[in-house]
Amino acid sequence: MSRALCLAHMREDDLHAVVQIERLCFPDPWSERAFREELHKPNASLWVAREEGVVGYGVLWMQVDEAHIANLAVHPQHRRRGIGRALLRALLLEARRRSAAFVTLEVRVSNLAAQQLYAAHGFEVVGRRKAYYTNNREDALLMTVTQFNTLEYQAQLADWAAMLPPLCCDEHAT
């Protein structure tokens, strides 16, 4: 029987599954050590989506008043089911909790599905980083939510918060 989707803060015992997803999703994957180091940084917030196990994850960095979405991935077998959307919204809510003035990220020029997801959440293309990705020198689009602190966007965040899957309440939850 399949368990319902839930969200949780990433823990060390999630790392094996997270790294497996990372390797499936990215040609230049982060190492397990990199994720482990991020877990212990006070300016980082790492989330996982779980069903029977970890099916996706996201990483948010805070740098002064900028929230930067450093990583977001969903296992290929679990895509197109709203998991990436749920993780993105959890990261945006975390950015609000940490008093971000704006939120940024980079996305491959070729990743149209991700660009559409981000645009649907208020991200706008504000720049291009030439040859940003080292594996194939592909450009990255720099996308930003510049209206993050407007009343309208904050109301949208409140609506999205009400639609999020629950926090996990099993032995992995924090």
Helices and strands as residue ranges (DSSP letters): E 6-9, G 12-14, H 15-25, H 32-39, E 44-50, E 54-63, E 66-74, G 76-78, H 83-97, E 102-108, H 112-119, E 124-129, E 140-145, H 151-163
